[in-house]
Each structure stands twice: as structure tokens, then as C-alpha cells.
């Protein structure tokens, strides 16, 4: 009789690594920060590797800046956003670009939560695959393989 890879088995393997598919937002953020070695902060007490913050234009409009470093060398075409809804992807990219310190002026903004949730889903998906491969090496089979045979 073949050993089958199940969701429960994958969750057990993830828990052995200190992870869970069901971690809440705060735990997910802590684990992402630990694994990818970055800190997400709204405190500007040292020069960040990446910054996301708001600025006001000369005519009174609010724009968002997402840029490498402390924001001294802004490229208008690449770093300035009219809509904060575009910032989730910028933050997501910053997390995976190995920035050690990421400054965000509003940690409660929905784009921050969106980016963290997206990063967590990607991370857990990768870890699931890693666990599945580990189980396959131990002689377990995917359910689809059993159906084919």
C-alpha cells in the first residue's frame, strides 16, 4: 500500500519547520521578516534600504513615493505613484529584493496588509512544494500518481 501525501501531512511537515498554512497576519509578518531577514518599520531612526511614504505636490495633491534608500534620489517615472493601490506590488517586490530595513509611513495601510498577505501566500506555496518534495523522497506519492497507476 502506497503512502499518500495529504493536506494534513503537509501541515505537519510545515509545523516541524515552525510554519502553518493557517498563521494569522502578525505571525506571518514575523516569520516573513525572520526568513527573508528584513524589518518593516514606521520609525525613521536609521537610513532604510527602501522607503514608502506620502508627499504633497506643489498644487496640493497627495502622491506616494516608493524608492530605494532614503528617498533622496527619486525617479519621478519609476518611484512616484498617484494611487496607493499600486503600492502593494512595490512593497512585495521590496521584501523579495532583500532589503534589510523597509520604511513605511503607515503600517496599518491596506496596501501593507495586501503585500504581506501576498508574500505569505507565495512563501507558504514554496514551503508546501518543498515539503511535498521531501515527502516524495521519503516514498510518499501524490494522489494523482496513484490514480494514473
N, C-alpha and C positions, 0 to 999 in steps of 0.2 A: 504494500500500500504506500502510495506517494504522500510525502508531506507537502501540504498546500500553504502558500503564502496568503494570509488573511489580513484584514484591516487591524484586527486585534493583535496579531503577531507583529505587524509593523509598528503599531503604537507601543508595544512592549519594548521593541528594539530602540525606538526613539527615546523612551523613558530611561533606558540604560545610558543614553547619551545626555540625559538631563533636559530632554525636549519633549514636547507634546503637540499634537495637531490641534489641541484644544486650549492652548495657552491664551490668557487674556492679553489685552493691549500692553499693559505695563510690563508683564513678564516677557512678552515678545520683544518689546523695545530693549529691555535689559539684556536679553540673550543675543539680540542682533548686535548691540553695542559691544558685548563681550567677544562674540565670534569675529566680527569684522573690525574690531579694535578702533572704534570711533566713539566720540562723545557728542551727544546732541544737547546743546545748551542755549538758554536765552540770556545768559550772563556774559557780558563783554569784558572779561577781566584779563584776557590774553588774546593775541592775534590768532584768529581762526584760519583754518585751511580753506573753508568755504563759508559763505555768508548768504543769508536770505533775509531781506529787510525791506521796509517801505520807504519811499521818498516821495516828496511832493514836487510836481513840476512848477515852473515859473508861473503858469497860469492857474495853479491851484488844483490840478488833478493828482490823484494818488496813483503811483506806479510801484511795482515790486522789482527789486534787484536780486538776482541770484548769480553769484560770481565766485570765482576762486579768490582766496585770500581775504583781505580786509576791506575790499571794495574801493581801493584807490585807483585801480586801473579797469574801469568799467568800459565794456564794449557795448554801445547802445544797441546794435543789431542782435547781439547774442545774449546779453545779460539783463535786459530790461523787459518786463512783462506788463502788459496792460491789464491782464486778468489773473487773479490769484489761483484760478483753477488750473493754470498751466504749471504751477509751482510743484505739484506733487511729483511730476516726472523729473523735474530738476533736482529735487531732494532725493528721490530714489536713485538717480544716477550718481549723485554726490556720495551716497552711502557706499555704493559698489565701486567707486573710484578711489577707495582707500584714503579718504580724508580723515585725519585723526580728530580734528575738532571742527564741528559744524555748528555755526551760529545761526539761530532762527529767532527773529524778534518776537514771535508769538507761537510758543509751543502748543497752544491749545487750538490753533487754526486747523480747519478741517483738512487742508492740503497736507499738513504734517501727519495727521492720522491716516489719510489715504496713502501717503508714501510708505509709512511704517507697515500698514496692513499689506500693501503690495509687496514690499520687501520680505515680510514674514511669509507670505504665500509662496514666493519664489524660493526662499531659503528652505522652508519645510518640504516643498516639492523636490528640491535637490537632495535633502536629507532622506526623504522617503525612497528615492531611487537608490541612494547609497545603501540603505537598509535592505532593500529588495535584492540588490546585487550581493550583499553579504549573505543573505539567506539562500540565494541560488547557489553560492559557493559551498554552502553547508548541505546541499542536496535538496532544498525545497524547490517546488515548481509553481509557476503561475497557473492559475485555474484554466486560462486559455490553452496552455500547453497540454493539460490533461484532456481537454475536450478534443483537441486535434488528434491525440494518440488514441 
